[in-house]
């Protein structure tokens, strides 16, 4: 527990997605928000205490959204693009590979684990932008006719961002599994473990 600290991972994986989702709620529930240019006005005049509360709420929302993002990634992207995991007909399981890497090559373990970190960041940002897409789309029909084009354009931009981030999540995940198997094989970690077991 003493080693728990806020990191760049928390910032991109939880705080930013949570802030985007908080913005999505603002878009839907603020009746005075009628133009896209009014979005920036929502943040004017915010004092320090309100800002700190917004940061805490954003982090909590982002942390909760992680489960949704992971679910979306597993049951949408992995179904459409295929599993990022290579076929394991024989040999070590992925858990065994991680255990060997963590035991015999912690630096490589951390480097390869970073791909999983980036994957989590990406699917959480994708989830946040998808929620923002839905909120802006709803706002499109609440806005006056002359304002609908700009809201619709913003909807398309948010949707594109969601798709891009989810695709990046799949790429990062695939790199993780590919590098995991390659590193374990290249460093002969299974042989090292067997030698230690017989000592």
N, C-alpha and C positions, 0 to 999 in steps of 0.2 A: 504493500500500500504506500510505502514511503517513496517509491519510484514513480508513482502516478503524477504526471504533469501534462500541462497543455502543450500540444505540439502542432507542427504544420499539418499533420494528418487530421487532427481534430478540426482545424480551421477549414480545410477543404472538404473533408468527409462529412462533417456534422454542422458546423457553424454556417458556412455559405449555403448549403442546401436548405437548412432550416430558415435562413433569412429569405431565401427565394420563396419558400412555402408561406412564410409570414406575409410576404408581399402579395402572394396569390390570394390570401384571405382578405387582405386590404382591398384588393381590386374588386372582389365580389361584394363585400359588405359595406363599402363606403359609397353611399348614394351620391355624394358630392363629387366623386371622381368620374368625370364625363369625357375628358380628353386624355390622350396618351401623354401629352406634355405636362399634365397635372400630376403624373406619377412622382416626379422629383419634388413637388411641393409637399408631399406627405412627410418628408424628412426635415423640413425647415422648422426651426424653433424647438427641436428636441433637446431637452436638458440632459445633464449627465445621468441622473437617476433613471429617467425614462430609457435612455440609451443602454444602461447596464441591464435593466429589466429585459429590454428587447434582445440583448445578446444572450442572456440566460435562457429566455424562452426559445430563441432561435436554435440554440444548442440542443435543448431538450427535444424540440420538434425534429431537428436533424437526426438526432440519435434514434428517435422512434421510427423515422422514415427509413432507416437502414434496413429494417426487416422487410418493408415494402419494396425497396429497391432491389434487395437480394431476391425476393420472390419474383419480381418482374423479370429480372435477369435470367433466373433459372427456367421459368416457365414461358418466356417469350423468345428471348434472343437465342438461348441454347436449343430451343425447339426449332427455330428458323434456320440458324447458322450451323447447328450441330454442336456436340459437346466439345469444349476446348481440351478435354483430356485425351491423350493418345490411347490407342488400344493397349490393354495390359493382359495379353493372353497368358503370359507366364512372367516369372520374375517377381521383383519386389512390388509391394503395394505403394501408393503415394505416401501413405502415413509412414511406412518403413523407410522410404527414401528421405523424407523430411527428418526423421529421427537420426538417420546416419549422417546426414548433412549437418544437423545441429550438433552432433557429438564430435565429428571429426573435422568439420570445416565451418565453424560458426560465421566467419566473414562471408563465405559464399551463401550460407543459409540466409543471412540478413539481406544480401543483395538480391537473391531470388525471391525472398519474402516481400520485398518492395513492390514486385509486380502485383502481388495480391492486394497490397495497400492501395496501389493505383487503381486496381479493378474496383475496390470498394468505393473509393472516391468517385469514380466514374459512374457507377450505377446509382449512387446516391444523388449525384448532380442530375442524372437523367430522370430519376424519379421526381425531383424537385421541379425541373423544367416541364415535365409532363403535367404535374398539378397546376403549374402556372399556365400552361397551354389551355387546360380545361377552364380555368377561372377567366382568362382573357376571352375565350370563345363565348362563355356565358355573358360576359360584359359586352361583347359585340352586339348582342340582341337587346341589351338594356340601353345602349347608347342611342343617341339621335342618328337618323339616317346618314347625315353628312359626316358623322364621325366613325361610321362603321368600317370604312375602308382601312383606316389607320389601325384600328383595333384588330381587324382581320389579318393585316400584314404582320402585326406583332404576334398574333397567334401562330402564324406560319413560322416565324423566326424562332419562337420558343419551342415549337414542335421539332424543327430541324436540330436545334441544340440538344433536345432530349434524345433523338435518334443517334446523333453523332457521339454523345457521351456513352450511350448504351453499346454502340459498336466498339468504342474504345475499350470498354470494360471486357468485352469478349476477346479482343486482341491481347490485352494485358494478361488475362487469365490463361490464354493459350501459350503466351511466352513463359509464364510461370511454370506450367507443367512441362513444356519442352526443355527449358533450361534445367529444371529439377532432374529429369531423367538423364540428360546429357552430362551434367556435372557429376552425378553419382557414378555414372559409368566411366567417365574420363579419369576420375580420381581413384577408381577401384575401391570404393568405400565398402562394398559388400565383402570383398576379400579381406580388408583391414579388420572388419568386425569379426569375421570368422577366425582370423589369426589371434585376435585378443581373447576370443572365447575359449581357445584351446591352450592358452598360456597358463 
